[in-house]
């Protein structure tokens, strides 16, 4: 009797399945309260999928001739459409008939209710996807994805005059999910061309962070000058996989021997480089939950030997360690070089959430030794929105150029954008300087290519400022660079305030006695989407001269502040309802000297 009843139930379910026509070439079959089948019969390239961000992820199996080719997760719209995302059908339709099998997490009492989802009415085929910006806060001169979600920069390398930037990307929504390696290229670090997805998930899992190198000597056997990527495959476990490219990083082939490092712990984000003295490759791997980095070596990029560990008890230990990097830097004013080990951490940043810390010391090809006491924490950027910072492999002229993710895990999924989420910081060049306390610190300045964005300067002569503010007009768009030369010898503090006519402001303060620079964004615009957002961030200036230069880069949703010599950097997101239209300067406890102000609109 049990067998007969089961057969009757299956037949009844098939009879109750509903079919509906969406756009031309798309047929919707509602199989049950949670199961929907979408048949693709048209010949257009993209399936346009409506998204509603408040919905849970629906599991979408992409079937070709009945076989599952890929699984993605999409927040398909129920009652309203926030935006749409494209599914590129070309890789599938050339191999056979395409069908989507969709499992929803939304409870419905009957399949008829599930068939009322607005996504089934509006799902359609198209030859292209309109990526025209529809966002008030999309940056004017920072790298962003054309649509969808972006987080960590990955696998960056420089080759044949081209800077390659890969990044964690979700092409099917503007929240974290479906991790691929997105890809953009540039010849000047400021104008970016978006490329197709470079590495997609496979049977080992999603594609998490990693690095790329150019194998000039064919040590891996994939060809001289092949681009080799190492990344974390994140499925039920986290293991390290290898992929190679023979077309300068446009497409990658996964190595058949993956995973090359089948570690048993939660380890991720491999970062590798060539170490000339030992004629070997060195790899840093984040042992995430143990707050340490594991150092390995290899002759062929496939077989790796564990050399040493670093990190237990060092620096900030309050979060997960991720996204490592390691390189040698010159010390300004000397003939010395020192090694820097970069460790991105979440949470545990100086003002909550994610941030980039680093350690300075020596490296012998096997072991990194930190020269500072274990309790010392050093931060590459003192803002809330600078994370996953890593460097380009093979940058020209001995440069060490880095870029970061301009967000914070505390609120990255909630910022007030939808068509896209997240931007990268400005590219930055690094070196070392000796602080007055005898410690070596990383200096961080905008890469020189950024200056090519400057329009006609608005220059203002020097003046003395007191309690009454002196104001300077900004471009109508608010998008600009401000270069301010200052002398604080006659005051206790100086305020620099960005403001608009909606009474929104960002207040920055030099505190003379504390030798600190602070930025308060509590009244900067839209701030209520997260309790972690309206904060004040503070950086040591490492400057007892009480004079210097402040460079401010204002974009539609960010403020980046740099000391002119790179002795501090601070990156914070802002969401003003109107652009900031002027910058005002005032002194506290006396008078300060503004030696000059230059304001450049940025193209």
JOMO-V528450 format. One record per backbone hydrogen bond with DSSP energy under -1.0 kcal/mol. CO is the residue of the C=O (numbers start at 1). NH is the residue of the N-H. Records with the same first field share a line. If there is no record, write none. Layout:
CO->NH, NH
This chain:
1->5
2->6
3->7
4->8
5->9
6->10
7->11
8->12
9->13
10->14
11->15
12->16
18->30
20->28
23->26
25->41, 42
26->22
27->39
28->20
29->37
30->18
34->104
35->31, 32
36->102
37->29
38->100
39->27
45->89
46->126
47->87
48->124
49->85
50->77
51->82, 83
52->55
58->74
59->103
60->72
61->101
62->69, 70
63->99
64->67
67->64
70->62
72->60
74->58, 76
75->52
77->119
78->118
83->51
85->49
87->47
89->92, 93
90->94
92->95
97->65
98->40
99->63
100->38
101->61
102->36
103->59
110->113, 114
111->115
113->116
114->117
118->122
119->123
123->23
124->48
126->46
143->424
148->421
149->170
152->168
154->166
156->393
157->164
159->162
162->159
163->186
164->157
165->184
166->154
167->182
168->151
169->180
170->149
173->149
179->207
180->169
181->198
182->167
183->195
184->165
185->193
186->163
193->185
199->181
202->205
205->202
206->234
209->232
210->155
211->230
213->228
214->216
215->218, 225
223->226
226->215
227->245
228->213
229->243
230->211
231->241
232->208
233->239
234->206
237->235
239->233
240->260, 261
241->231
242->255
243->229
244->253
245->227
253->244
255->258
261->240, 263
265->267
266->288
268->286
271->284
273->282
275->280
276->279
280->275
281->298
282->273
283->296
284->271
285->294
286->268, 288
287->290, 292
288->321
292->287
293->310
294->285
295->307, 308
296->283
297->305
298->281
305->297
308->295
310->293
311->314
320->346
322->344
325->342
327->340
329->338
330->432
331->334
336->331
338->329
339->361
340->327
341->359
342->325
343->357
344->322
345->355
346->320
349->352
353->349
355->345
356->380
357->343
359->341
360->371
361->339
362->369
367->364
369->362
373->376
374->315
378->358
387->405
390->403
393->158
396->399
400->430
401->392
402->428
403->390
404->425
405->387, 407
408->411, 412
411->414
415->417
419->148
421->150
423->406
427->447
428->402
429->445
431->443
432->332
433->441
435->438
439->435
441->433
443->431
445->429
447->450
448->451
449->452
450->453
451->454
453->603
458->599
460->597
463->594
465->592
466->587
470->585
472->583
475->478
479->602
480->554
481->600
482->552
483->598
484->550
485->595
486->548
487->593
488->491
490->591
492->512
493->588
494->510
495->586
496->508
497->584
498->506
499->581, 582
500->503
504->500
506->498
507->520
508->496
509->518
510->494
511->515, 516
515->541
516->511
517->539
518->509
519->537
520->507
521->524
523->505
527->530
530->533
533->535
535->521
537->519
539->517
546->488
548->486
549->564
550->484
551->562
552->482
553->560
554->480
557->574
558->555
559->572
560->553
561->570
562->551
563->566
566->444
568->563
569->382
570->561
571->385
572->559
575->526
581->474
582->499
583->472
584->497
585->470
586->495
588->492, 493
592->465
593->487
594->463
596->485
597->460
598->483
599->458
600->481
601->455
